[in-house]
Amino acid sequence: MHDDIYDHDHPENFEIKEGEIVTDIEGLEMFSLKSVGIDIGSSTSHLIFSHITLRRQGASLSGKFKVTNREVLYRSPIKLTPYLTATKIDTDQVNQFIQDAYKEAGLTAEDVDTGAVIITGEALKKENAQPIVEFFAKYSGKFICAAAGHNHEALLAAYGCGAVDLSKREHKMVLNVDMGGGTTKFSLIEDGVVTQTAAINVGARLIAFDEKETITRIENAGRIMMKELGHPVELGQRITDKMKEDFGAYMAKILFEVIEQGPTSPMAKQLMVTPPFVNYRGLDQIQHIVFSGGVSEHVYDRDPKAYGDIGPVLGKNMRAYLQRLPKDVLREPIEGIRATVIGAGEYTIQASGNTSYISNLKALPVHGLKVIQAAIRNGESPRDALKQALAKFDLPRFTSGLALSLSVNGVPDYQSVRRIAEGIAEVLSEADDPRCPLYLTLDLDVAKSLGGILKDEFKVARDVIAVDGIEVGDLDYIDIGECLGITEVIPVTVKSLMFPTTHAD
């Protein structure tokens, strides 16, 4: 259900009943939706359902919608991610777990307006990672599906655990350390802005074992570190308490090195899966550190239970290092193990303005469009700007799977919008595929006008979807959902989409 509210001159006791649509000539000012975040991680998988309110920021119809309130409706149990082999996730078990969560929450796929499913950490490397997210992309027509790379996962965690809000509220430099099963992600946050992200192959489940201490899983990074420690390991081998202690202590030492000064040792440099922070001054630069992720439950000594991995030992050793720091440096997260899934269910979501153009509803939803940013400046050729934007990605011409993101200078009028439409039509005329839809995002509220001119005046035959009020970057990918209710507001997920070309050994 959607509570579409136009709040102009309503009586003070005016109430909107569930499912009631209220219209007003001034336009849509606020709406709410149900969102799901699903995190399939290398160690654990879980879901969260939320009720999210978005309000228009600014007085004009072109004002962007922002998430202003979130109410958690349901949190699933935490499930160890099931594997069929060392390189293959058990899709059937994951599917059953998600279906059970929907039932327990009292929701169906049709009740969910938007959200994201993300595969994170070492799970992203598994051979069937891409088919899994493609499967859930089709789970519901309104479902927005995303897969996180390491940097994007760091971003999600920084928002979801409350580190970004802490930095914004207290005007402090905050470091978020998100410790998972296969990787640890770092986000450097200044005045509420994530300025840098990085990740390293250190996590609690690089080696996993059963109740008999028999090793059942070894990731490559685990082999490398254990070999360095003089403990070569193989599947089926028994892991001793000394091996656990040595491994947990070694990983904690590497992590604290990265926190304290950045990766300097050969091992830390080898384990980095992204470039490290640039011009990082270490602890001299940071006022607060916030831990999140599954291992954070052990770092803050909230959960003493072992789950067949090195989590408790790693957490204990991190606590020992943190005791060296001033007491006010370490801060508690709002969410620990669920930080990434909170971020996936809320902070990836944007919504278009109310002036979108949709020539064919069947062209939505769409997933994984590569963003091509083009700046359209006064006096310059829109066609040339678009061609230059495509060339940045070594694309000689327009093709399928793209979203053209236009930044328009000045105050638009009919002539300037028509000139942009003409440039787009020229670029489209050179495309290989005459049928693939054209997806546009704009930073001004001219989407409806531009789409209309393309279809009506330039007779563009392909489907045209144009949305305004979406903030994207050159390295982003976007998913575009279906219209919300009777409105032309469209939910959009902005993300980094990354699948390795080879699966883990």
Number of C-alpha atoms within 10 A of each C-alpha: 15 18 18 23 19 18 16 11 7 9 8 6 6 9 9 12 9 9 10 13 15 13 12 11 7 11 17 21 24 20 21 21 22 23 25 29 28 25 27 28 24 27 25 20 24 23 26 24 27 22 19 20 19 20 19 21 16 11 9 13 17 19 19 25 25 17 19 13 13 19 11 14 14 18 18 18 13 14 15 16 19 18 17 11 11 14 18 17 21 14 18 12 14 20 14 11 17 18 15 13 21 21 11 12 15 11 15 12 16 11 15 22 25 28 32 30 25 28 27 28 28 23 25 25 22 23 20 16 23 16 11 21 19 15 13 18 21 13 14 18 17 24 28 33 31 30 27 25 21 26 20 24 30 30 31 25 34 34 27 27 28 22 33 27 19 23 22 17 11 11 14 18 22 31 30 29 25 30 32 28 27 24 26 26 31 28 29 27 27 19 17 21 17 21 12 18 24 23 26 27 25 29 31 29 25 24 27 22 21 15 8 9 16 17 20 17 20 18 18 12 19 24 17 16 20 18 12 13 13 10 16 14 18 15 14 13 13 16 20 11 11 10 18 19 16 19 23 24 20 18 23 23 17 21 24 16 16 22 20 16 15 21 22 11 11 8 13 19 17 13 18 19 17 15 13 18 20 10 7 17 13 15 16 9 15 19 17 22 21 24 29 31 26 25 30 27 21 22 25 19 14 11 15 14 11 11 16 20 23 25 27 25 25 29 25 20 20 23 16 13 13 15 10 8 11 10 10 9 15 18 17 16 22 16 21 25 24 24 27 31 32 30 25 35 31 27 20 21 25 21 26 29 28 25 23 27 20 21 16 12 12 10 18 17 22 21 20 23 20 22 24 25 24 22 16 19 13 13 7 10 15 25 21 15 19 25 19 18 22 21 13 12 12 9 12 14 15 23 19 16 16 20 26 22 27 22 14 20 12 10 8 14 10 12 9 17 19 19 16 22 24 20 18 24 17 15 17 19 13 13 15 12 13 15 12 18 20 22 23 22 25 25 21 22 22 24 26 17 18 26 26 21 20 21 17 11 12 15 11 20 13 17 18 22 23 25 31 28 24 22 16 19 13 14 13 20 23 25 24 29 25 22 20 20 16 9 14 18 22 22 28 25 29 24 29 20 19 18 16 13 8 9 16 16 11
